Amino acid sequence: MAYSYEPHHFEEFEVGQEFESVGRTVTEADFVAHSALSGDWTELHTNAEYAEDGPFGERIAHGPMTFVHATGFVYRCGIVERTAYAFLGMNYMDLPNPVYIGDTLSLEIEVTDKNDVSHDDAGIVVLDTVMTNQDDTVVFEGDMKFLIKREE
């Protein structure tokens, strides 16, 4: 069962701490919205007839769309709401399996590192993430680095 969490300042994150997102079902509207925003109308993602004869047998989500869902789950948990100054990047990202229309996704998050930086009002928090579908198949893994506000 997923939970909604309070915003965390830098000091409140602890290495080893875990969070779980809510679930969300991917829709055709998601595919269309991502294509419209990104300009990527590749047929593997947008043409059902073409994709049916492809390696996956149906349309699959854009890789960047899968990443965007993962970052959205982090924000939806609430842990970085109004405390994240910036998303700083990732050391690694893997998309081991495709996401299909109708998949229900959720994200597990673990704090793996905290670092002081030259900012007096913030520090870096690294969140290791694993996103799975309804069958517990991993569709995304990666660590996300955030610059997180300190308590005032």
Summary of the structure (lengths in Angstrom):
residues: 152
radius of gyration: 16.9
end to end distance: 32.4
largest distance: 57.0
contacts: 458
relative contact order: 0.24
helix: 25%
strand: 32%
